[in-house]
Amino acid sequence: MTTRSDSQSMTAAYAAVPGERRSERLDLRVTPTEASFIRQAAASRRQSVTEFLTAAAIQAAERAIEQDRRVVLMNEVFDRLVDEMDGPEEVVPALANLIRRPRRLKLPE
């Protein structure tokens, strides 16, 4: 399970490196109403639109990654999984193939 400290370390891993220049662009299209709403929210936080959207996008990315990494099981399923893992070793070809597949997401080490 990801804890708050794990999430904070993930934030640190993706935070701008001191002296790192913002050189990457992300373009998006929004409606005039959405743009006005975003500008108003950024102004209320005394942030530029870039700062506001970057912070919001990083927070959303953290939540998405955390949800992707977390597995929640019912007690009965967890107990069965532990029993299976404690049982005799047996290679399951489908599981071995799954483990060999490249990951969708590469996290910093």
N, C-alpha and C positions, 0 to 999 in steps of 0.2 A: 504494500500500500504506500502511496506517496504521501509524505507528511508535509507540513508547512515548511519545515527547514529544507526538504527536498525541492519544493517549489521555489523557495527563495534562492537556492543554489542554481536552479535552472534559469531564473531571472538573471542572476549574475553571469551565467554562461552566455546569455544572449544579449546582455547589455552592451552598449557601445564601448569599445576599447578606448581608453584615454588617448587622445591624439588621432583617433581613427576618423577619417573624413567621410561624411555622408556622400557617397558617390553613386549609389544604386537608386534607380527610380522605379516606383510602382505607380502605374497609372490606373485610374478607375473612373467610371462614369457614374454620376449620381443625378437625380432630378434637382431642379432648382430648389424645391422644398427641402429635400434632404441636405443640400449644400448649406442652405440658410440655417437649418437646425444644427448642423455640425459646427458651423461658424459661431453660432450663439453659444453652444456648449463649450467650445474652446475658449471663447472670450470670458465666459463665466469662471473658468479655471485659470484665467490669465496665462493661457498658453497659445502658441501659434497653432494653426490647423495641423501642420505637420507634426508638432509635438503631441497634440491631442490624439490624432489618428495613429501615430506610431505607438504610443502607450496603450491605446485601446486594442490595437492589433496584436501587440506582444502579449497582453493579458489573455486575449482570446486564443492565441496560439498555445500559450502555456496550458490553458484549460483543455484544449483539444488534445495536446500531447499527453497530459496527465490522464485524461479519460481513455486514451488509446493504450496506455501502459497499465491501467488498473484492471484487474479481474475480480469480479464480485461473484461469489458462489453461495448458494444456500448451504446451511450447515450439513445437511445430508449428503450433498454433492461433494463438499469439502472432505467430509469424513471418508467417503468412498475413494476419493482421490488419494488421500493419505494412505489408506489401506492398500490401494493398488501400488503406490510408490514404495511402500514398505515390503511388498511381496517379492517373489523371485524376479530376478532381472530377465527381461525378455525384450528383444528388439522388435519394435513395431515399425514395419517399413514405411507406412504413411507418415508417422511421426518423425522418423529419421529423415525423410525427404523434406518435410516441413522445416525442420531445423536447418537443413542445408540451404534452403532458399534464401536469397538476399533479402535484407530488411528493407521495408519501405522508407524508413526514417533512420537517419544516422544522427545519433546524439553525440555531443562533445564528450571526450573522455576525461 
